[in-house]
Amino acid sequence: MTGTLRPREEEQALVALRERQGKGARYDSPAAPARELLWARRGAAYFARRLGELDDEGLDGPSLVPGCGRRLLVSHVGYQARALARIAEAAHEGREKEGLGDPDQPPDDVALGATLPAHALRYLFEHAQAHLSVAWRDLSDAAWDRPVESLSGRSVTPRGTVRERAASIWIHAVDLGNGGSIHDLPPELLAAVEAEGRPRPPFALPAARLG
């Protein structure tokens, strides 16, 4: 599926998805940002497809982000999903701050994640994305707009993070540099990205550490 679906087609895609999921499936709350969630989930599928087209040797190569290898980019996308899931869980539970769960758990280390074996790095992305999708589905109407202080000190709501994730994961799928195109993005999201600027990973590491 490309990024050229129009709003009516996106609505039809949502209906078709629910029909495939069956009666026992869990759905997003009525107050959820349906369009942005569709963008984010389609972006995750697009990223997964681009990542799956890279063999392990290709995964070791450079991305289109200057000074950033593909491994570091995949690690960033995976850990971003983990962080957004924690924010959603905090909102769901009525907590004011994002937490790591285990007080002895070290903060996410994107550079360390990039050094994982190829199969483990791929699993990091897949597991974190699945966790994020479930965390979003668990949110009540009120929780979508409940402010949460992130580990970095930002005040965010789950609603605001969906648009952030959508833009980020689509762009970084293109940044993998193995055939993705900016024009694959959903048209309205592409227009917003072009107006606001392309998201970039929030790090700058020496090339020698990128692997």
C-alpha positions as CSV (number, residue, x, y, z in Angstrom):
1,M,0.0,0.0,0.0
2,T,1.5,3.4,-1.0
3,G,1.0,6.7,0.7
4,T,-1.5,8.0,-1.8
5,L,-4.7,7.1,-0.1
6,R,-7.3,10.0,0.2
7,P,-9.3,10.6,3.4
8,R,-12.3,8.5,2.1
9,E,-10.0,5.6,1.1
10,E,-8.3,5.9,4.6
11,E,-11.7,5.5,6.2
12,Q,-12.5,2.5,4.0
13,A,-9.1,1.0,5.0
14,L,-10.0,1.4,8.7
15,V,-13.3,-0.4,8.2
16,A,-11.7,-3.2,6.2
17,L,-9.1,-3.6,9.0
18,R,-11.7,-3.9,11.7
19,E,-13.6,-6.5,9.6
20,R,-10.4,-8.6,9.3
21,Q,-9.7,-8.3,13.0
22,G,-13.1,-9.8,14.0
23,K,-15.5,-9.3,16.9
24,G,-13.0,-10.0,19.6
25,A,-10.5,-7.4,18.6
26,R,-9.8,-4.3,20.7
27,Y,-10.2,-0.9,19.1
28,D,-9.0,2.6,19.7
29,S,-11.3,4.8,21.8
30,P,-13.7,7.1,20.0
31,A,-11.7,10.1,21.0
32,A,-8.5,8.7,19.5
33,P,-6.8,10.6,16.6
34,A,-7.9,8.1,14.0
35,R,-6.3,9.7,11.0
36,E,-2.9,10.2,12.7
37,L,-3.0,6.7,14.1
38,L,-3.6,5.3,10.7
39,W,-0.6,7.3,9.4
40,A,1.6,6.0,12.2
41,R,0.6,2.4,11.8
42,R,0.9,2.4,8.0
43,G,4.3,4.1,8.6
44,A,5.3,1.3,10.9
45,A,4.3,-1.3,8.2
46,Y,6.3,0.7,5.6
47,F,9.4,0.9,7.9
48,A,9.1,-2.8,8.6
49,R,9.0,-3.6,4.9
50,R,12.0,-1.4,4.1
51,L,13.9,-2.9,7.0
52,G,13.0,-6.5,5.9
53,E,14.4,-5.8,2.4
54,L,17.8,-5.2,4.0
55,D,20.0,-8.2,4.7
56,D,22.3,-8.2,7.7
57,E,25.2,-6.8,5.7
58,G,23.0,-4.1,4.3
59,L,21.8,-3.2,7.8
60,D,25.5,-2.4,8.6
61,G,25.5,0.3,5.9
62,P,25.0,4.1,6.0
63,S,21.6,5.8,6.0
64,L,20.7,9.0,4.3
65,V,21.1,10.9,7.6
66,P,24.6,12.4,7.5
67,G,26.9,10.6,10.0
68,C,24.2,8.1,11.0
69,G,24.3,4.4,10.1
70,R,21.2,2.3,9.4
71,R,21.7,0.4,12.7
72,L,21.6,3.6,14.7
73,L,18.5,4.7,12.8
74,V,16.7,1.5,13.5
75,S,17.7,1.7,17.2
76,H,16.3,5.2,17.4
77,V,13.0,4.2,15.8
78,G,12.7,1.2,18.2
79,Y,13.5,3.2,21.4
80,Q,11.3,6.0,20.3
81,A,8.4,3.6,20.3
82,R,9.3,2.4,23.8
83,A,9.3,5.9,25.1
84,L,6.0,6.8,23.5
85,A,4.5,3.6,24.9
86,R,5.7,4.6,28.4
87,I,4.0,8.0,28.0
88,A,0.8,6.4,26.9
89,E,0.9,4.0,29.9
90,A,1.5,6.9,32.3
91,A,-1.5,8.7,30.9
92,H,-3.6,5.5,31.0
93,E,-2.7,5.0,34.7
94,G,-3.1,8.7,35.6
95,R,0.6,9.3,36.4
96,E,2.0,12.7,35.8
97,K,5.5,11.5,34.7
98,E,6.9,8.9,32.3
99,G,8.6,6.1,34.3
100,L,10.9,3.2,33.4
101,G,8.9,0.8,35.5
102,D,11.9,-0.8,37.2
103,P,13.9,1.9,39.1
104,D,17.1,-0.1,38.4
105,Q,16.4,-0.2,34.7
106,P,18.9,2.0,32.8
107,P,17.6,4.6,30.4
108,D,17.3,3.7,26.7
109,D,20.7,3.8,25.0
110,V,20.3,4.3,21.3
111,A,24.0,3.9,20.6
112,L,24.2,0.7,22.6
113,G,21.1,-0.6,20.8
114,A,22.8,-0.1,17.5
115,T,25.5,-2.6,18.5
116,L,22.9,-5.5,19.0
117,P,23.1,-8.5,16.7
118,A,21.1,-8.0,13.6
119,H,18.3,-10.3,14.7
120,A,18.0,-8.6,18.1
121,L,18.0,-5.2,16.5
122,R,15.1,-6.2,14.2
123,Y,13.3,-7.7,17.2
124,L,13.8,-4.4,19.1
125,F,11.9,-2.6,16.5
126,E,9.1,-5.2,16.1
127,H,8.5,-5.7,19.8
128,A,8.6,-1.9,20.6
129,Q,6.2,-1.1,17.8
130,A,3.7,-3.8,18.9
131,H,4.0,-2.5,22.5
132,L,3.2,1.0,21.4
133,S,0.2,0.0,19.3
134,V,-1.3,-1.9,22.3
135,A,-0.5,1.1,24.6
136,W,-2.4,3.4,22.3
137,R,-5.4,1.0,22.1
138,D,-5.6,0.9,25.9
139,L,-6.1,4.7,26.2
140,S,-9.5,6.0,27.3
141,D,-11.0,9.1,25.7
142,A,-9.7,11.3,28.6
143,A,-6.3,9.8,28.7
144,W,-5.5,10.9,25.1
145,D,-5.3,14.5,26.3
146,R,-3.7,13.9,29.7
147,P,-0.4,15.7,30.0
148,V,2.7,13.6,30.9
149,E,6.2,14.8,31.7
150,S,8.6,12.8,29.7
151,L,12.0,11.6,30.9
152,S,13.6,14.5,29.0
153,G,11.3,17.0,30.8
154,R,8.9,17.7,28.0
155,S,5.2,18.0,28.7
156,V,3.3,15.9,26.1
157,T,0.0,14.2,25.6
158,P,-0.4,10.9,23.9
159,R,-2.4,12.6,21.2
160,G,0.5,14.8,20.3
161,T,2.9,11.9,20.2
162,V,1.0,10.1,17.5
163,R,1.6,12.8,14.9
164,E,5.2,13.0,16.0
165,R,5.6,9.2,15.5
166,A,3.8,9.2,12.2
167,A,6.1,11.8,10.7
168,S,9.2,10.3,12.2
169,I,8.7,6.7,11.2
170,W,7.8,7.5,7.6
171,I,10.8,9.8,7.1
172,H,13.2,7.4,8.8
173,A,11.9,4.6,6.5
174,V,13.0,6.7,3.6
175,D,16.2,7.6,5.4
176,L,17.2,3.9,5.4
177,G,18.1,4.6,1.8
178,N,17.0,1.4,0.1
179,G,14.3,2.5,-2.2
180,G,11.9,4.5,-0.1
181,S,10.6,7.8,-1.5
182,I,9.3,10.9,0.3
183,H,6.3,10.7,-2.1
184,D,5.2,7.5,-0.4
185,L,4.0,9.4,2.6
186,P,0.3,10.1,3.0
187,P,-0.3,13.4,1.1
188,E,-1.5,15.4,4.1
189,L,1.3,14.2,6.2
190,L,3.8,15.0,3.5
191,A,2.4,18.5,3.2
192,A,2.8,19.0,6.9
193,V,6.4,17.6,6.9
194,E,7.3,19.9,4.0
195,A,5.9,22.9,5.9
196,E,7.4,22.0,9.3
197,G,10.7,20.4,8.2
198,R,11.9,16.8,8.1
199,P,12.3,15.2,11.5
200,R,15.8,14.0,12.3
201,P,17.0,11.7,15.1
202,P,17.9,13.7,18.2
203,F,21.5,12.7,18.3
204,A,24.9,13.4,16.6
205,L,27.5,10.7,17.2
206,P,30.9,10.3,15.6
207,A,30.8,8.2,12.5
208,A,33.2,5.7,14.1
209,R,30.5,4.7,16.6
210,L,27.8,4.1,14.0
211,G,29.1,0.8,12.7
